[in-house]
């Protein structure tokens, strides 16, 4: 059995987000993609809004990951606890909102996605 998983790096700004929202379903169909992980932490250049995260999920992302700009848009904080489809880095302090990993259903079975972030030379301020 062949399985195609698509991992998309930083979606950057309005232009990157608009392009991906318009093309992701087509790309998935054309390339026979079964599961897609999108790093969306820069959709607002510095962070991602709740609506942007929801749009990515509604338009073909199975999971949206975040990174050092997780806290760049404050409205995402509550959504981190509400949606199992958005993952902040697992190695952030455990008292932070949200989760850093999840098990997701795909056509071929279950997929575990763990979001980890390197800490060398990274700015974690907001």
N, C-alpha and C positions, 0 to 999 in steps of 0.2 A: 504494500500500500504506500502510495506517495502522498505526502502532506506538505502543503505550502503555507508557511507562516510569514507574514509580512511585518517587519519592524520598521517604523518610520521615525527618524530622528526629529529634532526640534522643528516644530511647526512655528515659523517666525512671522509675527505680525499679521495684519489684516489680509495682506495679499496671499501669504502662505496658507492661512486658514481658509480663505475663500476658494483658492485653487483646490485644496484637499477636499473640502466639502463638496465641491462640484465634480470631482473626479474619482473619489475613493471607491464608490460602488462599481464604476466602470473598470477601474484597475483590478479590483478583486475578481470581477467576472472574467476579464481578459486573461489574467494570470492564474486563474483557478485557486485563489487564495481562500484558505479555510479559516484563518484566524489572523487578526490584525491588532498589533500593539502600536499606539501612537504616543510619542512624547509631546505633550501639549503645553508644557510649562512656559513657553514663550509666545503663545497665541496672542497675548496682549503686549508683546515685546518683553514685558517684565511681569510674568504671571499669566494666569488664565482665569477668566470669569466663569461663574456657574453656567451661564448660558452658552458660552463657547464650549465648555466641557460636554454639556448636554447635546449640543449640535454635533460634536465629533462622534459621540456614541450613537446618535440617531442616524448618522450618515455613514456608518460602516466601521467605526472603530469598536473593537470588542473590549479593549481596555485602554485607558488614558493614563500615562505615567507623568509624574512631576519630578522636579529636581530642586536645585538650590533656589529657584525663583518660586517655589511653592506658595510662599506667603505674600507674593507680590500684589495679589488682588484679594482683598479681605472677604469678598462675598463667596469665595471658594471654600472657606474654612468650614462652614456648616455642611456644605455639600460633601465634604470628605467623609463625614460620618453617615450621611444619607445614602450615598451611592457606592455600591460595592465595585463599580466599574472604573473608579478613579483611584490611583494609588500614589501616595506620597512615598518618599524613600523610607524603606523599612528600618534603616539604621539612623533615622532621626530619633530623638528622645521618645520613649514609649508614651509619655503623657500628652504628646501632640495629638491633635484630632486625626481621624482617618486610620487607614491601615496601609501597610507596606507590601502586602502580598495577598493573593487570592487564588482560588481555584475556579476555573471558568469552564463552561460546557462549550464544546466545539463539535462539528459534525463527526469528527473522528474519535472523540472521547474527551476526557478532561485535560485541561492545561493549567499548570501552576505557573503563575507569573510572580516573580519576586523583584521588587524595585529596590536597588541599592545604589548609593551614591558614593563616589570617592570624595575624600575630604582634603586632599593635598592641594593647596593654593586655591581653594574655593571660598567665595564670599557668601556667607549664609545670612547676612543682614537683610532687612526689608527696606 
